[in-house]
Amino acid sequence: MNALADAVVEGDDELAEEFAQKALDESLDAYEAIVEGLAKGMKIISDMYEKGEAFVPSLLLAADAMYAGMDILTPYIKVDETSAPRNVIIGTLKETCTTLGKTLSKP
């Protein structure tokens, strides 16, 4: 999980993909890998940004790495088939970086 987080912080797409696949190969839960790995990395880089230790380009590279890992892990998220589906509407302003949160929440 720490390797996934580090790949996101470093903004390394290839490492994020590699460690996401490794998590699956080791039978780790895909959702846990996203939350404890990829999302944790985004939290770290976000905190660095707030402290002035990272800048927008680093955030964008980190987001790209996170998406690379999510592309591999998302299809393996376990879904509870007994739950009733729910509809949620989320919107953002056009041309803003807030689309990141919206994208993370789509199924």
The first five atom37 places (N, CA, C, CB, O) and aatype in JSON, in Angstrom:
{
  "aatype": [12, 2, 0, 10, 0, 3, 0, 19, 19, 6, 7, 3, 3, 6, 10, 0, 6, 6, 13, 0, 5, 11, 0, 10, 3, 6, 15, 10, 3, 0, 18, 6, 0, 9, 19, 6, 7, 10, 0, 11, 7, 12, 11, 9, 9, 15, 3, 12, 18, 6, 11, 7, 6, 0, 13, 19, 14, 15, 10, 10, 10, 0, 0, 3, 0, 12, 18, 0, 7, 12, 3, 9, 10, 16, 14, 18, 9, 11, 19, 3, 6, 16, 15, 0, 14, 1, 2, 19, 9, 9, 7, 16, 10, 11, 6, 16, 4, 16, 16, 10, 7, 11, 16, 10, 15, 11, 14],
  "atom_mask": [
    [1, 1, 1, 1, 1],
    [1, 1, 1, 1, 1],
    [1, 1, 1, 1, 1],
    [1, 1, 1, 1, 1],
    [1, 1, 1, 1, 1],
    [1, 1, 1, 1, 1],
    [1, 1, 1, 1, 1],
    [1, 1, 1, 1, 1],
    [1, 1, 1, 1, 1],
    [1, 1, 1, 1, 1],
    [1, 1, 1, 0, 1],
    [1, 1, 1, 1, 1],
    [1, 1, 1, 1, 1],
    [1, 1, 1, 1, 1],
    [1, 1, 1, 1, 1],
    [1, 1, 1, 1, 1],
    [1, 1, 1, 1, 1],
    [1, 1, 1, 1, 1],
    [1, 1, 1, 1, 1],
    [1, 1, 1, 1, 1],
    [1, 1, 1, 1, 1],
    [1, 1, 1, 1, 1],
    [1, 1, 1, 1, 1],
    [1, 1, 1, 1, 1],
    [1, 1, 1, 1, 1],
    [1, 1, 1, 1, 1],
    [1, 1, 1, 1, 1],
    [1, 1, 1, 1, 1],
    [1, 1, 1, 1, 1],
    [1, 1, 1, 1, 1],
    [1, 1, 1, 1, 1],
    [1, 1, 1, 1, 1],
    [1, 1, 1, 1, 1],
    [1, 1, 1, 1, 1],
    [1, 1, 1, 1, 1],
    [1, 1, 1, 1, 1],
    [1, 1, 1, 0, 1],
    [1, 1, 1, 1, 1],
    [1, 1, 1, 1, 1],
    [1, 1, 1, 1, 1],
    [1, 1, 1, 0, 1],
    [1, 1, 1, 1, 1],
    [1, 1, 1, 1, 1],
    [1, 1, 1, 1, 1],
    [1, 1, 1, 1, 1],
    [1, 1, 1, 1, 1],
    [1, 1, 1, 1, 1],
    [1, 1, 1, 1, 1],
    [1, 1, 1, 1, 1],
    [1, 1, 1, 1, 1],
    [1, 1, 1, 1, 1],
    [1, 1, 1, 0, 1],
    [1, 1, 1, 1, 1],
    [1, 1, 1, 1, 1],
    [1, 1, 1, 1, 1],
    [1, 1, 1, 1, 1],
    [1, 1, 1, 1, 1],
    [1, 1, 1, 1, 1],
    [1, 1, 1, 1, 1],
    [1, 1, 1, 1, 1],
    [1, 1, 1, 1, 1],
    [1, 1, 1, 1, 1],
    [1, 1, 1, 1, 1],
    [1, 1, 1, 1, 1],
    [1, 1, 1, 1, 1],
    [1, 1, 1, 1, 1],
    [1, 1, 1, 1, 1],
    [1, 1, 1, 1, 1],
    [1, 1, 1, 0, 1],
    [1, 1, 1, 1, 1],
    [1, 1, 1, 1, 1],
    [1, 1, 1, 1, 1],
    [1, 1, 1, 1, 1],
    [1, 1, 1, 1, 1],
    [1, 1, 1, 1, 1],
    [1, 1, 1, 1, 1],
    [1, 1, 1, 1, 1],
    [1, 1, 1, 1, 1],
    [1, 1, 1, 1, 1],
    [1, 1, 1, 1, 1],
    [1, 1, 1, 1, 1],
    [1, 1, 1, 1, 1],
    [1, 1, 1, 1, 1],
    [1, 1, 1, 1, 1],
    [1, 1, 1, 1, 1],
    [1, 1, 1, 1, 1],
    [1, 1, 1, 1, 1],
    [1, 1, 1, 1, 1],
    [1, 1, 1, 1, 1],
    [1, 1, 1, 1, 1],
    [1, 1, 1, 0, 1],
    [1, 1, 1, 1, 1],
    [1, 1, 1, 1, 1],
    [1, 1, 1, 1, 1],
    [1, 1, 1, 1, 1],
    [1, 1, 1, 1, 1],
    [1, 1, 1, 1, 1],
    [1, 1, 1, 1, 1],
    [1, 1, 1, 1, 1],
    [1, 1, 1, 1, 1],
    [1, 1, 1, 0, 1],
    [1, 1, 1, 1, 1],
    [1, 1, 1, 1, 1],
    [1, 1, 1, 1, 1],
    [1, 1, 1, 1, 1],
    [1, 1, 1, 1, 1],
    [1, 1, 1, 1, 1]
  ],
  "atom_positions": [
    [[0.82, -1.19, 0.0], [0.0, 0.0, 0.0], [0.87, 1.26, 0.0], [-0.94, -0.01, 1.2], [0.57, 2.24, -0.68]],
    [[1.95, 1.21, 0.77], [2.83, 2.37, 0.82], [3.48, 2.63, -0.53], [3.91, 2.17, 1.89], [3.71, 3.78, -0.9]],
    [[3.78, 1.57, -1.28], [4.38, 1.73, -2.6], [3.4, 2.41, -3.55], [4.82, 0.37, -3.17], [3.79, 3.24, -4.37]],
    [[2.11, 2.07, -3.44], [1.09, 2.74, -4.25], [1.02, 4.22, -3.89], [-0.29, 2.07, -4.05], [0.97, 5.08, -4.78]],
    [[1.01, 4.51, -2.61], [0.96, 5.91, -2.16], [2.19, 6.67, -2.65], [0.88, 5.97, -0.61], [2.08, 7.8, -3.12]],
    [[3.36, 6.06, -2.54], [4.6, 6.71, -2.99], [4.57, 6.97, -4.5], [5.81, 5.85, -2.64], [5.04, 8.02, -4.95]],
    [[4.03, 6.03, -5.27], [3.95, 6.21, -6.72], [3.08, 7.41, -7.06], [3.38, 4.93, -7.4], [3.38, 8.16, -7.98]],
    [[1.99, 7.59, -6.31], [1.11, 8.74, -6.53], [1.84, 10.03, -6.17], [-0.19, 8.62, -5.71], [1.81, 10.99, -6.93]],
    [[2.48, 10.05, -5.01], [3.21, 11.25, -4.57], [4.28, 11.63, -5.6], [3.87, 11.02, -3.19], [4.48, 12.81, -5.88]],
    [[4.95, 10.63, -6.15], [6.0, 10.88, -7.15], [5.41, 11.21, -8.52], [6.92, 9.66, -7.25], [6.12, 11.69, -9.41]],
    [[4.13, 10.96, -8.7], [3.49, 11.21, -10.0], [3.94, 10.24, -11.07], [0.0, 0.0, 0.0], [4.04, 10.61, -12.24]],
    [[4.23, 9.0, -10.67], [4.77, 8.0, -11.58], [3.66, 7.02, -12.01], [5.94, 7.23, -10.92], [3.32, 6.1, -11.28]],
    [[3.12, 7.25, -13.21], [2.03, 6.41, -13.74], [2.43, 4.94, -13.82], [1.62, 6.9, -15.12], [1.67, 4.06, -13.42]],
    [[3.61, 4.69, -14.34], [4.04, 3.3, -14.55], [4.19, 2.55, -13.24], [5.36, 3.27, -15.31], [3.79, 1.39, -13.14]],
    [[4.75, 3.21, -12.22], [4.87, 2.55, -10.92], [3.5, 2.31, -10.3], [5.74, 3.4, -9.98], [3.27, 1.27, -9.68]],
    [[2.6, 3.27, -10.45], [1.25, 3.1, -9.92], [0.57, 1.9, -10.56], [0.41, 4.38, -10.15], [-0.09, 1.11, -9.88]],
    [[0.72, 1.77, -11.87], [0.15, 0.61, -12.57], [0.79, -0.69, -12.09], [0.32, 0.76, -14.1], [0.11, -1.68, -11.84]],
    [[2.11, -0.67, -11.97], [2.84, -1.87, -11.55], [2.41, -2.32, -10.15], [4.36, -1.59, -11.56], [2.15, -3.51, -9.94]],
    [[2.33, -1.38, -9.2], [1.97, -1.74, -7.84], [0.48, -2.06, -7.7], [2.34, -0.62, -6.89], [0.09, -2.85, -6.84]],
    [[-0.35, -1.46, -8.54], [-1.78, -1.82, -8.55], [-1.93, -3.27, -9.0], [-2.59, -0.87, -9.48], [-2.69, -4.04, -8.4]],
    [[-1.22, -3.65, -10.05], [-1.28, -5.03, -10.53], [-0.69, -5.99, -9.49], [-0.53, -5.17, -11.86], [-1.2, -7.1, -9.31]],
    [[0.36, -5.56, -8.83], [0.98, -6.4, -7.8], [0.01, -6.62, -6.64], [2.29, -5.76, -7.28], [-0.05, -7.72, -6.09]],
    [[-0.75, -5.59, -6.28], [-1.75, -5.73, -5.22], [-2.78, -6.79, -5.61], [-2.46, -4.38, -4.94], [-3.17, -7.62, -4.78]],
    [[-3.22, -6.76, -6.86], [-4.18, -7.76, -7.33], [-3.55, -9.15, -7.35], [-4.69, -7.39, -8.73], [-4.18, -10.13, -6.95]],
    [[-2.31, -9.23, -7.81], [-1.61, -10.52, -7.87], [-1.45, -11.15, -6.48], [-0.24, -10.34, -8.52], [-1.44, -12.37, -6.33]],
    [[-1.32, -10.29, -5.47], [-1.17, -10.76, -4.1], [-2.52, -10.92, -3.39], [-0.28, -9.81, -3.31], [-2.57, -11.09, -2.18]],
    [[-3.6, -10.85, -4.17], [-4.97, -11.03, -3.66], [-5.38, -10.0, -2.62], [-5.11, -12.41, -3.07], [-6.21, -10.28, -1.75]],
    [[-4.82, -8.8, -2.71], [-5.27, -7.72, -1.83], [-6.59, -7.18, -2.34], [-4.2, -6.59, -1.74], [-6.85, -7.22, -3.55]],
    [[-7.42, -6.68, -1.45], [-8.71, -6.12, -1.82], [-8.5, -4.85, -2.64], [-9.56, -5.82, -0.57], [-7.77, -3.94, -2.23]],
    [[-9.14, -4.78, -3.8], [-8.96, -3.63, -4.71], [-9.4, -2.33, -4.06], [-9.73, -3.86, -6.01], [-8.73, -1.31, -4.2]],
    [[-10.52, -2.36, -3.35], [-11.02, -1.15, -2.68], [-10.02, -0.66, -1.64], [-12.39, -1.41, -2.03], [-9.74, 0.53, -1.54]],
    [[-9.48, -1.6, -0.86], [-8.5, -1.24, 0.16], [-7.24, -0.66, -0.48], [-8.15, -2.46, 1.02], [-6.66, 0.29, 0.04]],
    [[-6.82, -1.23, -1.61], [-5.64, -0.71, -2.31], [-5.88, 0.72, -2.79], [-5.29, -1.61, -3.5], [-4.97, 1.55, -2.78]],
    [[-7.11, 1.0, -3.22], [-7.43, 2.36, -3.66], [-7.41, 3.31, -2.47], [-8.8, 2.4, -4.35], [-6.8, 4.37, -2.53]],
    [[-8.09, 2.93, -1.39], [-8.21, 3.82, -0.23], [-6.89, 3.96, 0.52], [-9.29, 3.31, 0.72], [-6.46, 5.07, 0.82]],
    [[-6.25, 2.82, 0.81], [-5.02, 2.84, 1.63], [-3.76, 3.1, 0.82], [-4.88, 1.53, 2.35], [-2.7, 3.37, 1.39]],
    [[-3.85, 3.04, -0.49], [-2.7, 3.28, -1.34], [-2.84, 4.55, -2.16], [0.0, 0.0, 0.0], [-2.19, 5.56, -1.88]],
    [[-3.69, 4.49, -3.17], [-3.82, 5.62, -4.1], [-4.37, 6.88, -3.42], [-4.72, 5.22, -5.26], [-3.81, 7.96, -3.58]],
    [[-5.46, 6.73, -2.69], [-6.06, 7.91, -2.03], [-5.13, 8.46, -0.95], [-7.42, 7.54, -1.42], [-5.06, 9.68, -0.75]],
    [[-4.44, 7.57, -0.27], [-3.48, 8.01, 0.74], [-2.38, 8.87, 0.1], [-2.85, 6.79, 1.47], [-1.97, 9.88, 0.66]],
    [[-1.91, 8.45, -1.07], [-0.91, 9.23, -1.8], [-1.43, 10.61, -2.18], [0.0, 0.0, 0.0], [-0.71, 11.6, -2.09]],
    [[-2.71, 10.67, -2.61], [-3.3, 11.97, -2.94], [-3.43, 12.85, -1.71], [-4.68, 11.78, -3.59], [-3.26, 14.06, -1.8]],
    [[-3.71, 12.26, -0.56], [-3.8, 13.01, 0.69], [-2.43, 13.59, 1.04], [-4.31, 12.12, 1.84], [-2.33, 14.74, 1.46]],
    [[-1.4, 12.79, 0.87], [-0.04, 13.26, 1.17], [0.34, 14.43, 0.28], [0.97, 12.11, 1.01], [0.83, 15.45, 0.77]],
    [[0.11, 14.29, -1.03], [0.49, 15.37, -1.95], [-0.38, 16.6, -1.73], [0.39, 14.9, -3.41], [0.09, 17.73, -1.91]],
    [[-1.63, 16.4, -1.35], [-2.51, 17.54, -1.04], [-2.02, 18.29, 0.18], [-3.96, 17.06, -0.81], [-2.01, 19.52, 0.2]],
    [[-1.6, 17.55, 1.21], [-1.04, 18.18, 2.4], [0.23, 18.95, 2.06], [-0.75, 17.13, 3.49], [0.46, 20.05, 2.58]],
    [[1.06, 18.38, 1.21], [2.28, 19.06, 0.78], [1.94, 20.35, 0.04], [3.13, 18.14, -0.12], [2.61, 21.37, 0.22]],
    [[0.9, 20.31, -0.78], [0.46, 21.5, -1.51], [0.0, 22.59, -0.53], [-0.68, 21.14, -2.49], [0.36, 23.76, -0.67]],
    [[-0.77, 22.19, 0.46], [-1.26, 23.15, 1.46], [-0.11, 23.81, 2.22], [-2.19, 22.45, 2.44], [-0.22, 24.97, 2.62]],
    [[0.98, 23.09, 2.42], [2.14, 23.61, 3.14], [3.1, 24.37, 2.23], [2.89, 22.48, 3.82], [4.1, 24.91, 2.69]],
    [[2.8, 24.42, 0.92], [3.68, 25.09, -0.02], [4.88, 24.24, -0.42], [0.0, 0.0, 0.0], [5.85, 24.76, -0.97]],
    [[4.82, 22.94, -0.14], [5.91, 22.04, -0.48], [5.73, 21.38, -1.84], [6.04, 20.98, 0.59], [6.65, 20.75, -2.36]],
    [[4.55, 21.52, -2.42], [4.25, 20.99, -3.75], [3.39, 22.01, -4.47], [3.52, 19.59, -3.66], [2.76, 22.86, -3.85]],
    [[3.38, 21.93, -5.79], [2.65, 22.91, -6.58], [1.7, 22.2, -7.55], [3.64, 23.81, -7.35], [1.7, 20.97, -7.64]],
    [[0.9, 22.97, -8.25], [-0.15, 22.42, -9.12], [0.37, 21.35, -10.07], [-0.79, 23.54, -9.92], [-0.28, 20.31, -10.21]],
    [[1.51, 21.54, -10.74], [1.98, 20.46, -11.63], [2.16, 19.13, -10.89], [3.3, 20.87, -12.28], [1.87, 18.07, -11.45]],
    [[2.64, 19.18, -9.66], [2.8, 17.95, -8.87], [1.45, 17.31, -8.58], [3.54, 18.24, -7.56], [1.32, 16.09, -8.61]],
    [[0.45, 18.14, -8.3], [-0.9, 17.62, -8.06], [-1.44, 16.93, -9.3], [-1.85, 18.74, -7.63], [-2.06, 15.87, -9.22]],
    [[-1.21, 17.54, -10.45], [-1.72, 16.97, -11.7], [-1.02, 15.65, -12.03], [-1.53, 17.96, -12.85], [-1.67, 14.69, -12.47]],
    [[0.29, 15.6, -11.83], [1.01, 14.34, -12.06], [0.56, 13.26, -11.09], [2.53, 14.57, -11.92], [0.42, 12.1, -11.46]],
    [[0.32, 13.65, -9.84], [-0.16, 12.69, -8.84], [-1.54, 12.16, -9.23], [-0.21, 13.34, -7.44], [-1.81, 10.97, -9.1]],
    [[-2.4, 13.05, -9.7], [-3.74, 12.63, -10.12], [-3.66, 11.65, -11.29], [-4.6, 13.85, -10.5], [-4.39, 10.67, -11.33]],
    [[-2.77, 11.93, -12.24], [-2.59, 11.01, -13.37], [-2.14, 9.63, -12.9], [-1.58, 11.58, -14.37], [-2.62, 8.61, -13.39]],
    [[-1.22, 9.61, -11.95], [-0.74, 8.33, -11.41], [-1.85, 7.6, -10.68], [0.46, 8.56, -10.47], [-1.99, 6.38, -10.79]],
    [[-2.65, 8.36, -9.92], [-3.76, 7.76, -9.21], [-4.75, 7.13, -10.19], [-4.47, 8.8, -8.32], [-5.21, 6.0, -9.99]],
    [[-5.09, 7.86, -11.26], [-6.01, 7.33, -12.27], [-5.44, 6.08, -12.95], [-6.31, 8.4, -13.33], [-6.18, 5.15, -13.26]],
    [[-4.14, 6.06, -13.17], [-3.51, 4.89, -13.79], [-3.69, 3.66, -12.9], [-2.0, 5.15, -14.05], [-4.01, 2.57, -13.39]],
    [[-3.49, 3.83, -11.62], [-3.7, 2.73, -10.69], [-5.17, 2.35, -10.58], [0.0, 0.0, 0.0], [-5.51, 1.17, -10.49]],
    [[-6.03, 3.35, -10.58], [-7.47, 3.07, -10.46], [-8.0, 2.33, -11.68], [-8.24, 4.38, -10.28], [-8.89, 1.49, -11.55]],
    [[-7.46, 2.63, -12.86], [-7.9, 1.92, -14.06], [-7.69, 0.41, -13.92], [-7.15, 2.44, -15.29], [-8.47, -0.39, -14.44]],
    [[-6.65, 0.03, -13.21], [-6.36, -1.39, -13.01], [-7.2, -1.97, -11.88], [-4.87, -1.59, -12.72], [-7.7, -3.09, -11.99]],
    [[-7.36, -1.22, -10.79], [-8.03, -1.74, -9.6], [-9.56, -1.69, -9.66], [-7.56, -0.99, -8.41], [-10.22, -2.58, -9.13]],
    [[-10.12, -0.67, -10.26], [-11.57, -0.45, -10.23], [-12.4, -1.65, -10.7], [-11.91, 0.73, -11.07], [-13.4, -1.96, -10.05]],
    [[-12.03, -2.32, -11.77], [-12.86, -3.46, -12.19], [-12.92, -4.6, -11.16], [-12.33, -4.01, -13.49], [-13.79, -5.47, -11.26]],
    [[-12.03, -4.6, -10.19], [-11.97, -5.68, -9.21], [-12.6, -5.32, -7.87], [-10.54, -6.09, -9.0], [-12.5, -6.08, -6.91]],
    [[-13.24, -4.16, -7.79], [-13.92, -3.77, -6.55], [-15.14, -4.68, -6.37], [-14.34, -2.26, -6.57], [-15.95, -4.84, -7.28]],
    [[-15.24, -5.26, -5.19], [-16.36, -6.14, -4.88], [-17.62, -5.29, -4.66], [-16.06, -7.02, -3.63], [-17.6, -4.29, -3.95]],
    [[-18.7, -5.73, -5.3], [-19.96, -5.0, -5.2], [-20.97, -5.88, -4.49], [-20.48, -4.58, -6.61], [-21.09, -7.07, -4.78]],
    [[-21.7, -5.29, -3.56], [-22.75, -6.01, -2.85], [-24.0, -6.0, -3.73], [-23.05, -5.37, -1.45], [-24.68, -4.98, -3.85]],
    [[-24.27, -7.13, -4.33], [-25.4, -7.25, -5.28], [-26.75, -7.16, -4.59], [-25.3, -8.56, -6.05], [-27.77, -6.96, -5.26]],
    [[-26.8, -7.32, -3.27], [-28.08, -7.28, -2.57], [-28.54, -5.86, -2.27], [-27.99, -8.07, -1.28], [-29.7, -5.64, -1.93]],
    [[-27.66, -4.9, -2.38], [-28.01, -3.52, -2.09], [-28.83, -2.93, -3.22], [-26.76, -2.68, -1.86], [-28.62, -3.24, -4.39]],
    [[-29.77, -2.08, -2.85], [-30.56, -1.38, -3.86], [-29.71, -0.26, -4.45], [-31.89, -0.81, -3.25], [-29.05, 0.47, -3.72]],
    [[-29.73, -0.12, -5.77], [-28.95, 0.96, -6.38], [-29.48, 2.32, -5.96], [-28.95, 0.83, -7.91], [-30.68, 2.5, -5.74]],
    [[-28.59, 3.26, -5.86], [-28.96, 4.63, -5.5], [-28.4, 5.58, -6.54], [-28.43, 5.01, -4.08], [-27.34, 5.35, -7.11]],
    [[-29.13, 6.63, -6.77], [-28.69, 7.64, -7.72], [-28.18, 8.85, -6.96], [-29.83, 8.04, -8.68], [-28.8, 9.32, -6.01]],
    [[-27.05, 9.34, -7.39], [-26.45, 10.53, -6.81], [-26.05, 11.44, -7.95], [-25.22, 10.18, -5.9], [-25.51, 10.99, -8.96]],
    [[-26.32, 12.72, -7.8], [-25.92, 13.69, -8.82], [-24.83, 14.56, -8.23], [-27.14, 14.55, -9.29], [-24.98, 15.15, -7.16]],
    [[-23.72, 14.63, -8.95], [-22.6, 15.46, -8.53], [-22.23, 16.36, -9.69], [-21.38, 14.59, -8.07], [-22.16, 15.9, -10.83]],
    [[-22.01, 17.61, -9.41], [-21.64, 18.54, -10.48], [-20.43, 19.36, -10.09], [0.0, 0.0, 0.0], [-20.1, 19.51, -8.92]],
    [[-19.78, 19.9, -11.11], [-18.65, 20.79, -10.89], [-18.74, 21.93, -11.88], [-17.29, 20.04, -11.02], [-19.49, 21.87, -12.85]],
    [[-17.98, 22.96, -11.63], [-17.89, 24.06, -12.57], [-17.0, 23.64, -13.73], [-17.35, 25.32, -11.89], [-16.0, 22.95, -13.54]],
    [[-17.35, 24.07, -14.9], [-16.56, 23.72, -16.08], [-15.16, 24.33, -15.97], [-17.26, 24.21, -17.37], [-14.97, 25.45, -15.49]],
    [[-14.17, 23.53, -16.43], [-12.78, 23.98, -16.47], [-12.17, 24.22, -15.09], [-12.68, 25.25, -17.28], [-11.36, 25.13, -14.92]],
    [[-12.56, 23.41, -14.08], [-11.93, 23.54, -12.77], [-11.29, 22.21, -12.39], [-12.97, 23.96, -11.7], [-11.61, 21.17, -12.97]],
    [[-10.39, 22.25, -11.44], [-9.73, 21.03, -11.02], [-10.58, 20.24, -10.02], [-8.38, 21.34, -10.4], [-10.15, 19.2, -9.54]],
    [[-11.78, 20.73, -9.71], [-12.64, 20.01, -8.78], [-13.27, 18.78, -9.41], [-13.73, 20.92, -8.26], [-13.96, 18.02, -8.73]],
    [[-13.05, 18.58, -10.69], [-13.57, 17.38, -11.33], [-12.92, 16.13, -10.78], [-13.38, 17.45, -12.84], [-13.45, 15.03, -10.95]],
    [[-11.78, 16.26, -10.13], [-11.09, 15.11, -9.55], [-11.99, 14.37, -8.56], [-9.8, 15.56, -8.85], [-12.12, 13.15, -8.64]],
    [[-12.61, 15.09, -7.64], [-13.5, 14.47, -6.67], [-14.71, 13.82, -7.32], [0.0, 0.0, 0.0], [-15.15, 12.75, -6.91]],
    [[-15.24, 14.49, -8.32], [-16.4, 13.94, -9.04], [-16.01, 12.64, -9.74], [-16.94, 14.97, -10.06], [-16.77, 11.67, -9.71]],
    [[-14.86, 12.62, -10.37], [-14.42, 11.45, -11.1], [-14.17, 10.27, -10.15], [-13.16, 11.76, -11.89], [-14.45, 9.13, -10.49]],
    [[-13.64, 10.55, -8.98], [-13.37, 9.5, -8.01], [-14.65, 8.81, -7.54], [-12.63, 10.06, -6.82], [-14.63, 7.64, -7.17]],
    [[-15.75, 9.54, -7.55], [-16.97, 8.99, -6.98], [-17.85, 8.27, -7.98], [-17.75, 10.07, -6.34], [-18.84, 7.66, -7.58]],
    [[-17.53, 8.31, -9.27], [-18.39, 7.63, -10.23], [-18.12, 6.13, -10.22], [-18.19, 8.19, -11.64], [-17.0, 5.7, -9.98]],
    [[-19.17, 5.34, -10.48], [-19.0, 3.88, -10.39], [-18.1, 3.32, -11.46], [-20.33, 3.2, -10.47], [-17.88, 2.11, -11.51]]
  ]
}
